[in-house]
Amino acid sequence: MESRKNLTRFTYETAAFEGWRLCVSRAGTTFTKYFSDKRYGSEKKALTAAEKVKTKLLKVVDQARRVNGKLSKSTIERVEQLLKDS
């Protein structure tokens, strides 16, 4: 499968990790989460999980209040909790 916006496929023959990386940068803050094929059962299931989290993350971040052009502390904490819970 090919990479998609904010999602990158990682497949290494010599490394233990195979899966998708979600990486979103907004207003000077970068959020990253890895979705392992092993944890989710397959490449397709990992991609589906990553896309669901990406949709939620973008909704929160794009509707967030900005303080001096940056995301507010509460928004950053909310997104980090979203990533942790997924």
C-alpha positions as CSV (number, residue, x, y, z in Angstrom):
1,M,0.0,0.0,0.0
2,E,1.2,3.5,-0.7
3,S,1.4,6.4,1.8
4,R,-1.4,8.8,2.3
5,K,-1.5,12.3,3.6
6,N,-0.3,12.3,7.2
7,L,0.1,8.5,7.1
8,T,3.3,6.8,6.1
9,R,3.8,3.0,5.7
10,F,6.9,1.5,7.4
11,T,8.0,-1.9,6.2
12,Y,11.5,-3.0,7.0
13,E,12.7,-6.5,6.4
14,T,15.3,-6.2,9.1
15,A,13.4,-4.4,11.8
16,A,10.7,-5.6,14.2
17,F,8.2,-2.8,13.3
18,E,5.9,-3.0,10.4
19,G,2.9,-0.7,10.3
20,W,1.7,2.9,9.8
21,R,2.9,6.2,11.3
22,L,0.4,9.0,11.8
23,C,2.1,12.4,11.9
24,V,0.2,15.6,12.0
25,S,1.8,19.1,12.4
26,R,-0.3,22.1,13.2
27,A,0.5,25.5,14.6
28,G,4.1,24.5,15.6
29,T,3.1,21.2,17.3
30,T,3.7,17.8,15.9
31,F,1.6,14.7,16.9
32,T,2.9,11.2,16.1
33,K,1.4,7.7,16.7
34,Y,2.5,4.4,15.3
35,F,0.0,1.7,14.4
36,S,1.6,-1.8,14.2
37,D,0.3,-4.5,11.9
38,K,1.0,-7.0,14.6
39,R,-1.1,-5.2,17.2
40,Y,-4.1,-4.6,14.9
41,G,-3.9,-8.0,13.1
42,S,-3.1,-6.9,9.6
43,E,-1.9,-4.1,7.4
44,K,-5.4,-3.1,6.4
45,K,-6.7,-3.1,10.0
46,A,-3.8,-1.0,11.2
47,L,-4.5,1.5,8.3
48,T,-8.2,1.6,9.2
49,A,-7.3,2.4,12.9
50,A,-4.8,5.0,11.9
51,E,-7.4,6.7,9.6
52,K,-10.0,6.8,12.3
53,V,-7.6,8.4,14.8
54,K,-6.4,10.8,12.1
55,T,-10.0,12.0,11.5
56,K,-10.6,12.6,15.2
57,L,-7.3,14.3,15.6
58,L,-7.8,16.6,12.7
59,K,-11.3,17.5,13.9
60,V,-10.0,18.5,17.3
61,V,-6.9,20.4,16.1
62,D,-8.6,22.2,13.2
63,Q,-11.4,23.5,15.5
64,A,-9.1,24.4,18.4
65,R,-8.5,27.8,19.8
66,R,-5.1,29.3,19.1
67,V,-3.0,31.3,21.6
68,N,-0.5,33.6,19.9
69,G,-0.7,31.4,16.8
70,K,-0.1,28.2,18.7
71,L,-2.4,25.4,19.9
72,S,-3.6,25.9,23.5
73,K,-2.2,23.7,26.2
74,S,-5.6,22.1,26.8
75,T,-5.9,21.2,23.1
76,I,-2.5,19.6,23.1
77,E,-3.4,17.6,26.2
78,R,-6.7,16.5,24.6
79,V,-4.9,15.3,21.5
80,E,-2.2,13.5,23.4
81,Q,-4.9,11.7,25.4
82,L,-6.7,10.8,22.2
83,L,-3.5,9.3,20.8
84,K,-2.8,7.5,24.1
85,D,-6.3,5.9,24.2
86,S,-6.2,4.7,20.6
